[in-house]
Amino acid sequence: MQSYFIISCFFAILSKVQKNSHYQTLKEKWSQKHEAARKRFEEKHKETLAFLIDRIPAKDKIASGAASLIMLSTNLNPATAFAQAATKTPPLVIEENRASRIEKLLTDLKTVVPSEMRSLTPEEEASTSAILSRNFNMEVVPDINGLRLNRTYGMMGAEQHLMRYPGDTMYGHFDSESESENFYSSGMAPGRGAWGYFANSKEELTVEDREREKWYIAVQSFLAVDYNSRPSEYRDFFKYRKMLVVNPKTGQAIVSDIADAGPAVWTGKHLGGSPEVMYYLGIHQGPRKGGVLYFFINDPNDTIPLGPINL
């Protein structure tokens, strides 16, 4: 088996070498040995190879010669190599499956979400909640224990970064150079978020604190039903409450947390998103706003992580 792999590699190298008579003769000899080795291997393992090719969908099939190389270029026996190749999902298939799931989500939402920007009716909310719960495999609801926002479909606008601790600056705000390049220009809000700093100091800043600021949204908590008569109850309820935010036009979705209040009613917007949230929802360019669905996630055991979701 190892000799076959060596022959294959040497054959590939020879194809790039100047084709004079000496190299051409040598190439022909190696080519003959290469073909003979392939035939011997395929004859010895023809049943395994045939089974392998039958198991792979037509559009993803590989030639028997390539299947031989998969097994010969490893130290695995043919049966083990076959099992690994047969059970591993090709990248193309993964992307096709994901595209199919997104298409299904968008098709379902199109039957419920209105084309104009308005509040959803109770019936539309119930249907949308069921669609999101089913597609994202989590409990997505418009209210929890009767506590809710004034709407679940609205216009989201861009927000700035929030100070995570006293003295936090844009220079030390990002975890990587690429994040800095993408999000530095958004700047930092002059004030703190609705709940104050995320940590008392840089040394006390945790991964959870970083994630909460990174994926935060601002909601019009002050417009919540019966807010003025239940301020303390709502304050505790909204604090870092997880919400599923979905772009109904593209299917892009993020698990976010409530960390600020706003925007003002006069802006015409109904909620705001951090620079990272806007980016991953696909509404960070041009006017930097767009219609989104935003529903609570019922996650009492805190098992669902914040951040973008890939269907």
C-alpha positions as CSV (number, residue, x, y, z in Angstrom):
1,M,0.0,0.0,0.0
2,Q,2.8,2.4,0.9
3,S,4.5,1.7,-2.4
4,Y,1.4,2.7,-4.3
5,F,1.2,6.0,-2.5
6,I,4.9,6.7,-3.2
7,I,4.3,5.9,-6.8
8,S,1.4,8.3,-7.0
9,C,3.4,11.2,-5.5
10,F,6.4,10.6,-7.7
11,F,4.1,10.5,-10.7
12,A,2.6,13.8,-9.8
13,I,6.1,15.4,-9.4
14,L,7.2,14.0,-12.8
15,S,4.3,15.7,-14.5
16,K,5.8,19.1,-13.6
17,V,9.3,18.3,-14.8
18,Q,10.5,19.3,-18.2
19,K,9.4,16.7,-20.7
20,N,12.6,15.7,-22.4
21,S,13.2,12.2,-23.7
22,H,14.9,10.9,-20.5
23,Y,12.1,12.1,-18.3
24,Q,9.5,11.0,-20.7
25,T,10.8,7.4,-20.8
26,L,11.0,7.3,-17.0
27,K,7.5,8.7,-16.8
28,E,6.1,6.0,-19.1
29,K,7.7,3.3,-17.0
30,W,6.3,4.7,-13.7
31,S,3.0,5.1,-15.4
32,Q,2.9,1.5,-16.3
33,K,3.7,0.5,-12.7
34,H,1.2,2.9,-11.4
35,E,-1.6,1.4,-13.5
36,A,-0.6,-2.1,-12.7
37,A,-0.6,-1.3,-8.9
38,R,-4.0,0.3,-9.2
39,K,-5.5,-2.7,-11.0
40,R,-4.1,-5.1,-8.4
41,F,-5.5,-3.1,-5.6
42,E,-8.9,-2.7,-7.1
43,E,-9.1,-6.4,-7.9
44,K,-8.2,-7.3,-4.3
45,H,-10.7,-4.9,-2.7
46,K,-13.3,-4.7,-5.5
47,E,-16.2,-5.5,-3.2
48,T,-15.3,-2.9,-0.6
49,L,-14.8,-0.3,-3.3
50,A,-18.1,-1.1,-5.0
51,F,-20.0,-0.8,-1.7
52,L,-18.3,2.5,-1.0
53,I,-19.3,4.0,-4.3
54,D,-22.9,2.7,-4.0
55,R,-23.2,4.4,-0.6
56,I,-22.2,7.9,-1.8
57,P,-24.9,10.0,-3.6
58,A,-24.4,10.2,-7.4
59,K,-23.4,13.9,-7.3
60,D,-20.8,13.2,-4.7
61,K,-19.3,10.0,-6.0
62,I,-15.6,9.6,-6.4
63,A,-14.0,7.4,-9.0
64,S,-12.7,4.0,-7.8
65,G,-9.2,5.1,-8.4
66,A,-9.7,8.0,-6.0
67,A,-11.3,5.7,-3.5
68,S,-8.3,3.5,-3.7
69,L,-6.0,6.4,-3.0
70,I,-8.1,7.4,0.1
71,M,-7.4,4.0,1.6
72,L,-3.8,3.5,0.4
73,S,-2.6,6.9,1.5
74,T,-3.4,6.0,5.2
75,N,-2.3,3.3,7.5
76,L,-5.9,2.1,7.9
77,N,-7.1,-1.2,6.7
78,P,-9.6,-1.0,3.8
79,A,-12.7,-1.6,6.0
80,T,-11.8,1.2,8.4
81,A,-10.9,3.6,5.7
82,F,-14.2,2.8,4.0
83,A,-16.2,3.3,7.1
84,Q,-14.7,6.8,7.7
85,A,-15.2,7.9,4.1
86,A,-18.8,6.6,4.0
87,T,-19.9,8.3,7.2
88,K,-18.2,11.7,6.7
89,T,-20.6,14.2,5.2
90,P,-18.9,16.1,2.3
91,P,-18.6,19.9,2.7
92,L,-20.8,20.5,-0.3
93,V,-23.6,18.4,1.1
94,I,-23.4,20.2,4.5
95,E,-23.8,23.6,2.7
96,E,-26.6,22.3,0.6
97,N,-28.4,21.0,3.7
98,R,-27.9,24.3,5.4
99,A,-29.2,26.2,2.4
100,S,-32.3,24.0,2.3
101,R,-33.0,24.6,6.0
102,I,-32.7,28.4,5.5
103,E,-35.0,28.2,2.5
104,K,-37.6,26.3,4.6
105,L,-37.4,28.9,7.4
106,L,-37.8,31.8,5.0
107,T,-40.7,30.1,3.3
108,D,-42.5,29.5,6.6
109,L,-41.9,33.1,7.8
110,K,-43.2,34.5,4.6
111,T,-46.6,33.0,5.3
112,V,-46.8,34.9,8.6
113,V,-44.6,38.0,8.7
114,P,-46.2,41.0,7.0
115,S,-44.4,42.9,4.3
116,E,-45.1,46.2,6.0
117,M,-43.4,47.2,9.3
118,R,-46.1,46.8,12.0
119,S,-46.8,45.0,15.2
120,L,-47.7,41.4,14.8
121,T,-51.2,40.3,15.8
122,P,-51.5,37.7,18.7
123,E,-52.2,35.0,16.0
124,E,-49.1,36.1,14.0
125,E,-47.0,36.0,17.1
126,A,-48.1,32.6,18.0
127,S,-47.4,31.2,14.5
128,T,-44.0,33.0,14.3
129,S,-43.1,31.7,17.7
130,A,-43.9,28.1,16.6
131,I,-41.9,28.5,13.4
132,L,-38.8,29.9,15.2
133,S,-39.0,27.3,17.9
134,R,-39.2,24.4,15.4
135,N,-36.5,25.7,13.1
136,F,-34.0,26.7,15.8
137,N,-34.7,23.8,18.2
138,M,-35.3,26.0,21.2
139,E,-38.3,27.5,23.0
140,V,-39.0,30.9,21.5
141,V,-41.9,32.9,23.0
142,P,-43.3,36.4,22.9
143,D,-43.7,36.6,26.6
144,I,-42.6,34.8,29.8
145,N,-44.9,34.7,32.8
146,G,-46.9,37.5,31.2
147,L,-43.9,39.8,30.9
148,R,-43.2,41.1,27.4
149,L,-42.1,44.0,25.2
150,N,-44.5,46.2,23.3
151,R,-43.7,44.3,20.0
152,T,-41.9,41.4,18.5
153,Y,-41.3,42.7,15.0
154,G,-39.6,46.0,14.4
155,M,-36.8,48.1,13.0
156,M,-33.4,47.5,14.4
157,G,-30.7,50.3,14.3
158,A,-27.0,50.3,15.0
159,E,-25.7,50.9,18.5
160,Q,-22.1,51.6,19.7
161,H,-19.9,49.4,21.9
162,L,-20.6,49.6,25.6
163,M,-18.0,50.2,28.4
164,R,-17.5,46.9,30.1
165,Y,-15.6,48.2,33.1
166,P,-14.3,51.6,34.4
167,G,-11.6,52.8,32.1
168,D,-12.5,50.5,29.2
169,T,-11.3,51.9,25.9
170,M,-11.6,51.0,22.2
171,Y,-7.9,50.1,22.1
172,G,-8.3,47.1,24.4
173,H,-11.9,46.2,23.5
174,F,-11.3,43.5,21.0
175,D,-10.1,39.9,21.2
176,S,-8.5,39.8,17.7
177,E,-7.1,42.1,15.0
178,S,-9.9,41.1,12.6
179,E,-12.5,42.2,15.2
180,S,-10.8,45.5,15.6
181,E,-10.7,46.1,11.9
182,N,-14.4,45.3,11.5
183,F,-15.9,47.0,14.5
184,Y,-13.5,49.7,15.8
185,S,-15.1,52.4,13.7
186,S,-18.4,52.0,15.5
187,G,-16.9,53.7,18.6
188,M,-18.0,53.5,22.2
189,A,-21.1,55.0,23.8
190,P,-20.3,57.8,26.3
191,G,-22.5,56.3,29.0
192,R,-22.9,52.9,30.5
193,G,-25.5,50.2,29.6
194,A,-28.8,49.9,31.4
195,W,-27.3,47.7,34.1
196,G,-24.1,49.7,34.6
197,Y,-20.7,48.2,33.9
198,F,-20.4,44.5,33.1
199,A,-17.6,44.1,35.6
200,N,-16.0,46.2,38.3
201,S,-12.6,46.1,36.7
202,K,-10.6,44.7,33.8
203,E,-9.2,42.0,36.1
204,E,-12.7,40.9,37.0
205,L,-14.0,40.8,33.5
206,T,-15.1,37.3,32.6
207,V,-15.8,35.5,29.3
208,E,-19.5,35.8,30.1
209,D,-19.1,39.6,30.5
210,R,-17.3,39.9,27.2
211,E,-20.0,37.9,25.4
212,R,-22.8,39.9,27.0
213,E,-21.4,43.2,25.7
214,K,-20.5,41.7,22.3
215,W,-23.9,40.4,21.5
216,Y,-26.1,42.9,23.3
217,I,-29.3,44.5,22.1
218,A,-31.1,47.6,23.4
219,V,-34.9,47.3,23.7
220,Q,-37.7,49.8,24.5
221,S,-38.3,48.3,27.9
222,F,-40.0,51.6,28.9
223,L,-42.8,50.8,26.5
224,A,-43.5,47.3,27.9
225,V,-47.0,46.5,28.9
226,D,-47.7,47.7,32.5
227,Y,-44.1,48.8,32.8
228,N,-44.8,51.8,35.1
229,S,-46.8,49.7,37.6
230,R,-44.1,46.9,37.7
231,P,-40.7,48.6,37.3
232,S,-38.7,46.4,39.6
233,E,-40.2,43.2,38.3
234,Y,-39.5,44.2,34.7
235,R,-36.0,45.4,35.6
236,D,-35.0,42.0,37.0
237,F,-36.7,40.3,34.1
238,F,-35.0,42.2,31.3
239,K,-31.5,42.2,32.8
240,Y,-29.4,40.2,30.3
241,R,-32.5,38.3,29.2
242,K,-31.8,36.2,26.1
243,M,-33.6,36.9,22.9
244,L,-33.6,35.3,19.5
245,V,-33.2,38.0,16.8
246,V,-33.8,36.9,13.2
247,N,-33.5,38.7,9.9
248,P,-36.7,37.4,8.1
249,K,-35.3,38.3,4.7
250,T,-32.1,36.2,5.0
251,G,-32.6,33.8,7.9
252,Q,-29.5,35.2,9.7
253,A,-30.0,34.8,13.4
254,I,-28.3,35.6,16.7
255,V,-28.9,34.8,20.4
256,S,-28.6,38.2,22.0
257,D,-29.0,39.6,25.5
258,I,-30.7,42.7,26.7
259,A,-28.1,45.1,28.1
260,D,-29.4,48.6,27.3
261,A,-32.6,50.5,26.9
262,G,-33.7,52.4,23.7
263,P,-33.8,53.7,21.1
264,A,-36.0,56.8,21.6
265,V,-39.4,56.6,20.1
266,W,-38.8,59.6,17.8
267,T,-36.1,57.8,15.9
268,G,-38.6,55.5,14.3
269,K,-36.6,52.5,15.4
270,H,-37.8,49.8,17.9
271,L,-34.5,48.3,19.1
272,G,-30.8,48.5,18.6
273,G,-28.0,46.1,18.1
274,S,-24.3,46.1,18.9
275,P,-21.9,46.4,16.0
276,E,-21.3,42.7,16.1
277,V,-25.1,41.9,16.1
278,M,-25.7,44.2,13.2
279,Y,-22.9,42.7,11.2
280,Y,-24.0,39.1,11.7
281,L,-27.6,39.9,10.9
282,G,-26.5,41.4,7.6
283,I,-27.9,44.9,8.3
284,H,-24.6,46.7,9.1
285,Q,-24.2,48.5,5.7
286,G,-25.9,51.5,4.1
287,P,-28.5,53.0,6.5
288,R,-27.5,50.4,9.1
289,K,-31.0,49.4,10.0
290,G,-33.5,46.7,9.0
291,G,-36.6,44.8,10.1
292,V,-36.0,41.9,12.5
293,L,-38.1,39.5,14.6
294,Y,-37.1,39.4,18.3
295,F,-38.6,36.9,20.7
296,F,-37.6,35.7,24.2
297,I,-35.7,32.5,24.6
298,N,-37.0,30.4,27.5
299,D,-33.6,29.1,28.8
300,P,-33.9,28.7,32.6
301,N,-30.8,26.6,32.9
302,D,-28.7,28.9,30.8
303,T,-27.6,26.2,28.3
304,I,-28.0,28.3,25.1
305,P,-24.8,30.3,24.3
306,L,-24.9,33.9,22.9
307,G,-23.9,34.6,19.4
308,P,-24.7,33.8,15.7
309,I,-26.7,30.6,14.9
310,N,-26.1,28.5,11.9
311,L,-29.1,26.4,10.9
